[in-house]
Amino acid sequence: MDSKKFDVFVIGSGIAGQTVAKACAEAGKKVAITEKRAFGGTCANRGCDPKKVLLGATEAVEQANNLKQKGIVKAISINWKKLQKFKTEFTGPVPESTKKKLSDLGITLFHESPKFIDEKTLTIGKKKVTAKVIVIATGYEPRKLLFTGNKYLQESGDFLMLKKLPKRITFLGAGYVGMEFAHMAARAGSKVVVMDSGDSILHPFDIDLTKELKDYSEKLGIRFIFNVNPVAIKKKGKKYKFSYTVNESQKSIKTNLVFNTAGRVPALSGLDLEKGNVIFDEQGITTNAFLQSTSNSRVYACGDVSDKNLPLTPLSGRQGYVASENILNGNTKSLDVPVIPSVVFTLPNLASVGYSEEEARSRYKNVIVNYKVVPNWFNAKRINAPLYTYKIIMNKRTGEVVGAHLLGPNAGETINIFAMAMNQKMTGDDLQRTIFTYPSWANDIKSMV
């Protein structure tokens, strides 16, 4: 078996892995990186970026539909095939451009999945690799659903690659991915069913806002079924019969495709981490404040796969930076995580940053909760948007904003202003004194606080 030695060996070519590999190579280290799928990682190839491209067309449909009889006189529809072709203009160049950038830095590239054989050694195909430092940055993978016929389940990457959108689609899971794809598919003309094992959609988000989003989603034609326990999928010609139980009652539906959108977990299967003495659990690889494995000091983990994870690309890049600093300079830099906003790219967007109302009430003696439904505000009314809601939470003693929850057009952008305000410990008065452009979505913030 061929044997190769490196200073730093990186597993995974997403933003976290790339950040470490580039920094170490530029510092003169002998670096290698391996990727079992397309180089560039999930976000650029089969996640955030292609999703937003497909979303763009559905945004146009949504706005045109809202403005029917308000100046728009003809309905518009989506040509899914042409939209997918447009998407590939973004995703197509990613793998080769990523490989070129890494190769130009002198980084050795592998295109296989490795396995640990001891604390510093891995096998990659018929090669053996020894490294002073091993960085695991393999990201997330879909959570496995175990029931009869689960081999017929499609995954999120499959949806983003669909050449033709089927008439009927079923999503198992009402989280980020399930809700975003359900909205896209419904607006593109599919009949959509969303199922979940719980009793509501988007569990981490504000319950008042998610109820409004669910109600509006039903008006789009999306059907929800909750408290579902999957039983089996059977192939029936070109269609599938999906059987499930609800409150011990046996039911089934016929559908063209069934997608597993039941969440994602750290992608650690197949690495043989036990042989590398790398401790992990369902949260990811167990690391210290420096993103170093607590059981194998040669190993660092960054991005979604570490136990310090949040499934957000900007945080993966930050973790990659922290890991590379500690590899190059000793453990001198700990991970400092700021207040981080999140957004569900349904239409309208659902966005959140900071504490929920329940968390804030348990943390602070007195809180101010500004919660209003305001589709009559100018910015929503001018585009005839059906939903515009906010819930802003402030610490009554200090006046600081400690939580913001938005449902409406542009919420995915507006929430960034709240994130900045919270990181700077701004008060409601501070925001009201800020001059924003008018009339803009950001200017609405002054009325929210």
Secondary structure, DSSP 8 states (H G I E B T S, - for coil): -EEEEEEEEEE--SHHHHHHHHHHHHTT--EEEE-SSSTTHHHHHHSHHHHHHHHHHHHHHHHHHHTBTTTB-S-----HHHHHHHHHHHHTTHHHHHHHHHHHTT-EEE-S--EESSSSEEEETTEEEEEEEEEE---EEE----SBTGGG-B-HHHHHT-SS--SEEEEE--SHHHHHHHHHHHHTT-EEEEE-SSSSS-TTS-HHHHHHHHHHHHHTT-EEE-SEEEEEEEEETTEEEEEEEETTEEEEEEESEEEE-S-EEE--TTS-GGGGT--EETTEE-B-TTSBBSS-TTEEE-GGGBTT--S-HHHHHHHHHHHHHHHHH-S----------EEE-SSSEEEEEE--HHHHHHHSSSEEEEEEE-TTSHHHHTTT-S--EEEEEEETTT-BEEEEEEEETTHHHHHHHHHHHHHTT-BHHHHHHS---TTSTGGGHHHH-
